[in-house]
Amino acid sequence: MRQIESSELIINNRGAIYHLDCRPEEIAQTILVVGDPERVKQISKHFDRIEYRNQHREFVTHTGFLGNKRISVCSTGIGPDNIDIVLNELDALLNIDLETRMVKETIQKFNIIRVGTSGSLQREIPVDSFVAGTHGLGLDNLLHFYQHTHNDAENQIIQAFNDHTQINDRVSRPYISTASAMLIKEFVENFHQGITVTCPGFYGPQGRVLRMGLSNPNLINQLTTFQFGQHRISNFEMETSAIYGMCKILGHHCLSLNAIVANRISKEFSKDSLAAIDKLILKVLETISASSI
């Protein structure tokens, strides 16, 4: 078995992994990931007690207990590139011996739930509602740096999406991964469901025009009108496809839950986005407390 070089797996002087600055014992196997570092304490304030608080750059991690359930909350920052850092390092904390730099013989699984904000791409999914992503469809290129495959159902969706948008001929080679069936069944009541598209930027990649013209000005309409069988695109943001794709490769359970703060079809923005994300946080914690997650 290969020993991982110190330049590939960077450990700091307190024995913690480099970017997250966490040691293995400081992470729970149920992890809520959020984009905004300030959202970590917005969640952990509901814990009954907090064991560890870690921070390095934009990566803030709190681990504690909700009742008898041990949970971590970790901020990722924005974008698929940051997800690449966070998920690789979380997996290393669980499945690599940091002293020997060897992959452990028994591989364990995380439950990883994104608690984020997003824009709706369907008029009937209003601001301040919640979406559980059945799939993460990536317009970014992160997963193409790793060996990955689509199953038959995913191949069919991607083929139909490429036929509908022709986007793969211009700016992207889309990929898709499916949410954990074990996790998504816990988040049905009061949640819309659909494909969550992940974009590699906030402005042009999400069809926003300020001072630069767009290479694909019809993007919003293409995403909104896509349908394949029962599947349609519900929302888009900047992290889900990377989480789903990497968790699929690494073998972890994952789910992306988003509070809708903007409806790009009706052109509305939430009047109180903080209240919307607070409601989602409470719903997620309530569900975890009452479930086997």
N, C-alpha and C positions, 0 to 999 in steps of 0.2 A: 504493500500500500504506500502511496506517495506521501512524503512529508511536504507540507506546503511551505514555501520559502517566506522569509520574513518580509520581503518586498511585496509579496502577494497578499499576505494576511498580517496587517500591521497591528501590533499590540503595544499599548503605551506602558509607561513605567509603573503603573499600579495594576497591571495585568488585565486592563480593560481593552476592548476592541476600539479602534482608533476614532472613527467619526462619532459613534454613539456614546463613547466613554462609559460603556456598561460592561460589567462582568457577568458571567453566566447566572450566578445566583441572584442577580438584580433584575431578572426578566421573568415574567410569568408566561405560561403557555397560551393564555388568552390575551390578545393584544388588540387594543383599539388604536388605529393610526389616524392622525389628523394632519392637515396641512399646516395650519397656523400654530406656532409654538405657544401662543397665549391660550389656545383652546385646551392644552393639556391640563392646566389648573382648573379650567372651567369644568372639566370632567372629574378630576381627582378630588375636587372639593366635596364630592358626593361619597367618597370612600369613607369607610368606618375608621380606617387608619392607613397611613402611608409609610411604607418601609424605606423606600429609596427615592431620592430625587437626583437626577443626573442631567447635566447640560453641557453641550459642546457645540458651538456655532448655533445653527438653527435646530439642532436635534435635542429636544427636551424629552426626558423620559421619567415618568412617575410610576412606581409599582406599589400596590397596596391591596387592601382587602375590602370587598363589598360583601358584608356578611362573612361567610366562610369561603367565598370565592376569591382567588388571587388573580388580579388583573393588572396589566401594564397599559399605560397610555404613552404613545410615542409620536412626536411630531416629525413629519418628513420634509417640511418645506414644500415648494411647488414644483411639480413636473416629474416626468418619467425618469430623468437622470438622478434625481434624489431618491426615488423609489428603488433604483438599482443599488444605491448605497445602503439604504435602510434594510431592505429584504435580504441582501447578501450578508449583512452583518448580524441581523437577527438570527438567520439560519445558522451562521457560524457559532453563535453563542449557544445554540441548542445542540448542534450536530457535529461540531469540531472540537477536539480537545485542544484548548489554547496552549497548554504546556508542551504537548508532544507535537502539535501542529498536524495531527492525523485525524481524518474523518472517523467518527465513531462507528463501531460495528452495527449498533442498533440506531436506526434513524427515527427521530421523533417528529411529531407534527404540531405546528401551531394552529390555533384558531385566530385568524387575522381579520378584523372588521374595520373597514374605513368608515369614518364618521365625518362627512364633508358637506360642502355646498356645491351647487351645480345650477346649470341653466336648462330649463325645460325646452324641448323641441316639439311639443304637442300642445295645442291650445287648451285641451281639456286636462292637462296636468298643471295646475295653477301655482303661483308663488305661494310659499309657506307650506306646500304639501311635501310628502316624502316619496323617494324612489329607491327601490331595491333593484340593483342591476343584475339581470339574468345572465348577461354576458358583458365582457369588456372588449370593445372593438377599438383597436389602436390605429390611429393615423400617424403615430410616432414611429420611430425605427428601432426602439430599444430591443425588442425581442429577437430581431434579426441578428444580433450579436451572439445569440445563444442557439444551441441545437434545440429545436422545438418542432412539434408536429400538430396538425389539426386532426380531430376525429372526423368521421364522415359527416355528421350533422354540422359541425363548424365549417367544414369545407363548402358545404352547400350554401350556408349563409354568406360566407365571404365571396363565393363566386357570384351569387345574386347581387351582393352589394357592389362588387366591382362592375358588373354589367350595368347596374342602375346609375352609378356615379361616374364611372370611367376615371375615378380619381387615381387609380394605380398607374395610369399612363402619364400622370403629370407630377404629382408631388409626394406620393406615398405608395408603399406596398402594404396595404392593410393586413392586420392579423386579428384573430379573435380567440378568446378563451372563455370558459363557462364558469359561473359561480358555483360554490360548494352547495350541493343539494341539501346537505345536513344543516347548513347555516340558513339558507334562504327560506326554508320551511318554517323557521321561527319568526320570520318578518313578513307576514302576509297581511294581517289586519292593519288597515290604515296606510298601506304602502302601495303605490303604483309599481308596476314591474315593466321592464323593457330593457333593451340593449343600451348600455352606457358607452358612448363614444369618448375616447380620450384624444385630445389634441395636443400638439407639442408647443403650444403658445396660447396666449389669451386674446390677442388682437387679430391679426390676419388669419391665423389658423382656426379661429372661431368666427370668421366672417365679419369682423369689426373693421370699419373704415375710419381712419383719422386723417393722416396726410399721405398715406401710401395706397396706391391702387392694388386690387387683389387679382391674383392669377385665376382664381375660381370664384367669381362673385355670386355664383348660384349655389354655393355650398350649403347654406341653411336649408334651402328648398330641397336639395338633393337628400339631405339627411332626414328631413321631416317627412318626405313622401316615400321613403324606403319602406318596403314591407315584404317579408318572405314567410308565407304561411301565417302563423300566429305571431311571428316576430316583427317588431318595429323598434325604431330608435326612440327612446323616451327622453334622453338628456345627454348633455356632454359636459366634460370637465377636463382635468389634466393629469390624473393619476391612475384611474381604475384599470385600464388595459395592462399597464405594467405590473400592477399588483396581481391581477388574475393570471397573467402569463407566467410570471416568475413563480407564483405559488403552485401553478400546475407543474412546472418543471421540477420544483423542489419537493412537491408532495404535501404542501400545507393546505388547510381549509381556508377559504377566503370569501369575503362578501363586501360589496361596496354599497353603503347607505348614504343617501344625499338629501339634504334639505334644499328645496328649490327656492333660490333667491331671485331668479330672473326667469321670465318667460319670453323667449326670443321671438315667438310668433305674435303674441299680443302686445309685445314691447313694454311689459310691466316689470318693475323691480320691487322687491319686498319693502314694505314700509318699516319693518323691524326685523332685519335678518338675524340679529342676535337672539331675539325671542324664538325665531324659527329653529335655529340650531340648538338652543336650550331645550326646546320640546323634543327634538330628535335625540339629544343626549339622554334625557330622562327616559324616553321610550326604549332606547338601546339598553340602558342599565337595568331597567325594570324587566326587560325580556331576558337578559342574561341571568338575573337573579332567579327568575322563575323557570329556567330551562336547564338542560344538561350541558350547555356550552361551557 
